[in-house]
Amino acid sequence: MVYYAYIKNIRDDSTYRYLAIFASRAVADEWWRTVSSSGGQYANSVKRVTPQFYTHDLNLANAADTTQANQVASTFIDRVIFTLLNDKGGRNLNIIPSLDSADHVSGNSFFIRSKVSPNEYWYCPVSSKGNLAGDAVYVSRTERTRFRVSRTDANTAGTIMIGSDTIAITLTTADLSINVANVSGKVMLAQDPELGLKFGDLVNRFSAGPTLLDSNSNSLNVKGLFMTTHGEEWELV
């Protein structure tokens, strides 16, 4: 789904205002990572105020030029459109759809829910609860657990996470991290985080299993969570 953002000139309130159209939310965040880490005039000019609002300083560089040939984000030329908006005197302004979604800031805490079934959340009882093991992560429609999602690279707290980032998913209430059983792929809790886990794995590497039953075949109202080759999409909220 395409993703929109405004870009405003900090030097005045009427000129060089853009509507940026990204191929997806992920592309927007990747473009921002590329620009903000470039270390030159674009990094100094373009600032991210919110996920859908940027500013740029025309005395330094024009954000709309970032994707031009030989510029810092030229590889995004086929995934981003910059449309110059009317000057303030024109009175017309394209109204973009506002997306009520979490900002993917490294080190923040989130609930993790299914994109297809948004009433299903990752849940961990932490300690054994009835027939549920305390070291496992489940999918539940009635319970949810808050997790902290962080890049594992040093000095990256507060940066925006993109799909290629290696991450750790930890509990906010205990020093335990998401790990995956080698044979079954079952998602568990452990002292050490899963090595090589990518932020992009939340898009297609985790799946909910069938509803679990107790010894009397009664529903436990949760599903197991597994890491697989072809999973479903999960989102941070």
C-alpha positions as CSV (number, residue, x, y, z in Angstrom):
1,M,0.0,0.0,0.0
2,V,1.4,3.4,-0.9
3,Y,2.4,5.7,1.9
4,Y,2.2,9.5,2.0
5,A,4.1,12.2,3.8
6,Y,4.3,16.0,3.7
7,I,7.7,17.8,3.4
8,K,7.8,21.5,4.4
9,N,10.4,24.1,3.8
10,I,11.6,25.5,7.1
11,R,12.6,28.8,5.5
12,D,9.1,30.0,4.8
13,D,5.5,28.8,5.0
14,S,4.6,29.0,1.3
15,T,7.2,27.5,-1.1
16,Y,8.9,24.2,-1.8
17,R,6.2,22.2,0.0
18,Y,6.0,18.6,-1.3
19,L,3.8,15.6,-1.1
20,A,6.0,12.5,-1.0
21,I,4.4,9.3,-2.2
22,F,6.3,6.1,-1.2
23,A,5.7,2.6,-2.5
24,S,5.1,1.5,1.1
25,R,5.7,2.4,4.7
26,A,8.8,0.3,4.6
27,V,10.2,2.2,1.6
28,A,9.5,5.5,3.5
29,D,11.5,4.3,6.5
30,E,14.3,3.0,4.3
31,W,14.5,6.3,2.4
32,W,14.8,8.1,5.7
33,R,17.5,5.8,6.9
34,T,19.5,6.4,3.7
35,V,19.1,10.2,3.8
36,S,19.6,10.7,7.5
37,S,22.8,8.5,7.6
38,S,24.4,10.0,4.5
39,G,26.3,12.5,6.6
40,G,26.2,15.3,4.0
41,Q,24.0,18.2,3.0
42,Y,20.8,16.1,2.8
43,A,21.3,14.7,6.3
44,N,21.6,18.2,7.6
45,S,18.6,19.5,5.6
46,V,15.9,16.8,6.0
47,K,14.4,16.2,9.4
48,R,11.7,13.6,10.3
49,V,9.1,15.3,12.6
50,T,6.6,12.4,12.5
51,P,6.2,9.4,10.2
52,Q,4.1,11.5,7.8
53,F,5.7,14.9,8.2
54,Y,9.2,15.9,7.3
55,T,11.0,19.3,6.9
56,H,13.9,20.4,4.7
57,D,16.1,23.4,4.7
58,L,16.3,24.8,1.1
59,N,19.5,26.7,2.1
60,L,21.2,23.3,2.4
61,A,19.4,20.9,0.1
62,N,16.0,20.0,-1.4
63,A,14.6,16.7,-0.2
64,A,13.0,16.1,-3.6
65,D,16.4,16.0,-5.2
66,T,17.6,13.0,-3.0
67,T,16.5,10.4,-5.6
68,Q,18.1,12.1,-8.6
69,A,21.0,10.5,-10.4
70,N,24.3,10.5,-8.3
71,Q,22.4,11.7,-5.2
72,V,22.3,10.0,-1.8
73,A,19.0,8.1,-2.4
74,S,19.2,7.6,-6.2
75,T,18.3,3.9,-5.8
76,F,14.8,5.0,-4.7
77,I,14.0,6.7,-8.0
78,D,11.5,4.0,-8.9
79,R,9.8,3.8,-5.5
80,V,9.2,7.5,-4.5
81,I,7.3,10.4,-6.1
82,F,7.8,14.0,-5.0
83,T,5.0,16.3,-6.0
84,L,5.4,20.0,-5.6
85,L,2.3,21.4,-3.9
86,N,0.7,24.8,-4.6
87,D,2.2,27.8,-2.9
88,K,0.3,29.0,0.1
89,G,-1.5,31.7,-2.0
90,G,-3.0,28.9,-4.1
91,R,-5.1,27.8,-1.2
92,N,-5.2,24.2,-2.5
93,L,-3.6,21.5,-0.4
94,N,-3.7,17.7,-1.0
95,I,-5.0,16.0,2.1
96,I,-3.3,12.8,2.7
97,P,-4.8,9.8,4.6
98,S,-3.7,9.8,8.2
99,L,-2.4,6.4,9.3
100,D,-2.9,5.5,13.0
101,S,0.1,3.3,13.3
102,A,3.1,3.0,15.7
103,D,6.3,4.6,14.9
104,H,9.0,1.9,14.6
105,V,11.5,3.5,17.0
106,S,14.3,1.2,18.2
107,G,14.0,0.6,21.9
108,N,10.3,1.4,22.2
109,S,7.8,-1.1,23.5
110,F,4.9,-2.5,21.5
111,F,2.1,-5.0,21.4
112,I,2.6,-7.4,18.4
113,R,-0.6,-8.3,16.6
114,S,-1.6,-10.1,13.4
115,K,-2.1,-7.9,10.4
116,V,-4.8,-10.3,9.0
117,S,-6.5,-11.0,12.3
118,P,-5.9,-7.8,14.3
119,N,-7.6,-9.2,17.4
120,E,-4.8,-11.8,17.8
121,Y,-1.7,-10.7,19.8
122,W,1.5,-12.3,21.0
123,Y,1.1,-13.3,24.6
124,C,3.5,-14.7,27.2
125,P,2.3,-15.7,30.6
126,V,6.0,-15.4,31.9
127,S,5.3,-18.0,34.6
128,S,3.4,-21.3,34.2
129,K,-0.3,-20.6,34.1
130,G,-2.6,-23.6,34.1
131,N,-1.7,-25.7,31.1
132,L,0.4,-22.9,29.6
133,A,4.2,-23.1,29.9
134,G,5.8,-19.9,31.2
135,D,8.7,-20.0,28.7
136,A,6.6,-20.1,25.6
137,V,5.1,-17.3,23.5
138,Y,1.5,-17.8,22.3
139,V,-1.1,-16.1,20.1
140,S,-4.2,-15.0,22.1
141,R,-7.4,-13.2,21.4
142,T,-7.9,-12.4,25.1
143,E,-4.4,-11.6,26.5
144,R,-1.5,-9.6,25.2
145,T,2.1,-8.9,26.3
146,R,4.1,-5.8,25.6
147,F,7.6,-6.4,24.1
148,R,10.5,-4.1,23.6
149,V,11.9,-4.2,20.0
150,S,15.5,-2.9,19.6
151,R,18.2,-2.9,17.0
152,T,21.2,-4.9,18.2
153,D,23.8,-2.5,16.7
154,A,25.4,-0.3,19.3
155,N,24.2,3.3,19.7
156,T,21.0,2.8,17.7
157,A,18.4,3.5,20.3
158,G,15.8,6.0,19.0
159,T,16.5,5.3,15.3
160,I,13.8,4.1,12.9
161,M,14.0,0.4,12.3
162,I,13.9,-1.0,8.7
163,G,13.6,-4.5,7.4
164,S,17.3,-5.3,7.1
165,D,18.0,-4.4,10.8
166,T,19.0,-7.1,13.1
167,I,16.8,-6.9,16.2
168,A,16.1,-8.3,19.6
169,I,12.6,-8.7,21.0
170,T,12.5,-8.7,24.7
171,L,10.0,-8.6,27.5
172,T,9.5,-5.3,29.2
173,T,9.0,-7.0,32.6
174,A,11.9,-9.5,32.7
175,D,15.3,-10.0,31.2
176,L,14.1,-12.5,28.7
177,S,14.2,-12.5,24.9
178,I,12.4,-14.1,22.0
179,N,14.3,-17.3,20.8
180,V,13.3,-20.1,18.5
181,A,13.6,-23.8,19.1
182,N,16.0,-25.4,16.6
183,V,13.8,-28.3,15.5
184,S,10.2,-27.3,15.9
185,G,10.6,-23.6,15.2
186,K,8.5,-22.9,18.3
187,V,8.9,-19.3,19.7
188,M,10.2,-19.4,23.2
189,L,11.7,-17.1,25.9
190,A,15.4,-17.4,26.7
191,Q,18.2,-15.4,28.3
192,D,19.8,-14.8,24.9
193,P,18.0,-13.3,21.9
194,E,17.5,-15.1,18.6
195,L,20.6,-14.5,16.6
196,G,20.1,-13.0,13.1
197,L,16.5,-12.0,13.7
198,K,15.6,-9.2,11.3
199,F,12.9,-6.5,11.7
200,G,11.6,-7.7,8.3
201,D,11.0,-11.1,9.7
202,L,7.8,-9.7,11.3
203,V,6.4,-9.4,7.8
204,N,6.6,-13.1,6.7
205,R,8.5,-15.4,9.1
206,F,6.1,-16.0,12.0
207,S,2.9,-18.1,12.0
208,A,0.2,-19.0,14.5
209,G,-0.4,-22.7,14.9
210,P,-3.8,-24.4,15.6
211,T,-5.7,-23.7,18.9
212,L,-4.1,-25.6,21.8
213,L,-6.2,-28.1,23.7
214,D,-5.8,-29.5,27.2
215,S,-5.8,-33.2,28.1
216,N,-9.6,-33.3,28.0
217,S,-9.7,-31.7,24.5
218,N,-10.9,-28.4,25.9
219,S,-9.7,-25.2,24.2
220,L,-6.9,-23.3,26.0
221,N,-7.9,-20.2,24.0
222,V,-4.4,-19.7,22.7
223,K,-2.3,-20.8,19.7
224,G,1.3,-21.7,19.5
225,L,3.7,-19.3,17.7
226,F,6.3,-20.6,15.3
227,M,9.0,-19.2,13.1
228,T,8.6,-20.6,9.5
229,T,9.8,-20.0,6.0
230,H,6.4,-18.7,4.8
231,G,4.7,-16.9,7.6
232,E,2.0,-14.2,8.0
233,E,2.4,-10.5,8.6
234,W,2.5,-9.0,12.1
235,E,2.5,-5.4,13.1
236,L,3.7,-3.3,16.1
237,V,1.0,-1.3,17.9
